[in-house]
Amino acid sequence: MSFITYQFILFLPFFVGNRFSNAVISVGGSLRSMKTCGTFKGPGKKGQRIEINCGKGIKGRFVQVQLRGRGLIHLGEVQVY
């Protein structure tokens, strides 16, 4: 298990930016023990780079990016530090 100490950087593809909103980024040791790292209210912009800071850090193996409500997620890249 890793300790997520700093942030997530999400890259939105050029065709989907404005549909990315109300996102919750979570980290956990299993899918049943996820803790919220941060949120993004949005809406995003095409090709946007979004940085989510986890504060003091969260220990975990899994990262979950989820939209509140209805919608689809298309991410170009996710970097975890």
N, C-alpha and C positions, 0 to 999 in steps of 0.2 A: 504494500500500500504506500502511496506517495502522499506527501504533504503539499497541498496546493497553497503556495505561500503568497502569490501576488495577484495574478490576474488572468483573465481570458481575453483573447482578442478574436473577434468574429469578423469575417470578411463577407459582405453580402455581394452576390453576383449582380451584374448590371441589369438583369431583367426582373429582379424581385424586390429591390430595396424598399419601396413604399408599402409593401404588404407585410413587412417585418415590424410588428409592434406588440406591446404587452407581453414581452418575453421574460421568463424566469430561468436563471442559470443555477443549477444545483450540483453538489458534489457529495459522494458518499462511498462507503465501503461496500455497499450492496444497493440494489435498486429500492430496497425497503427502508434504507437508512439514509436517505438523501437530506442534505441541509442546504438551504438557500444561500448562495454566494452573492447574488445580486440580481437586479432587474434592469430591463430596458423598456421605457414607456413607448418610445418611437413616435411617429413612424420613422423607419430608416430611409436612407437615400440610396439610390443606385450606386453600387461600388463602394459604399461606406465601410470604414473600419471602425468597429465598436469595441471599446475597452471596458471591461467589467472588473472592478477591483474587489477582491475577497476580504479586504480588511486584514485581520490578524492571521488568516489562513484557515483551511479546512483539510482534514485528513481524509483521503479517499482514493478509490480506484476508478470510479465511474463519474462521468460528466454528463449532465442532462440539460438540453436546451429545449424549453417547452413554451408554446404560446398559450396564454390564457384565452379562453373562448375558442372560436373556430378559426381555422386557417391552416395553411401549409407552410412548412419551413424549407427553404432552399438556402443552404450556406455554402459559400465558396471554399472556406477554410476555417478551421478553429485551431488556435494555438493556446496551449496551457502552460503557465509558468508557476 
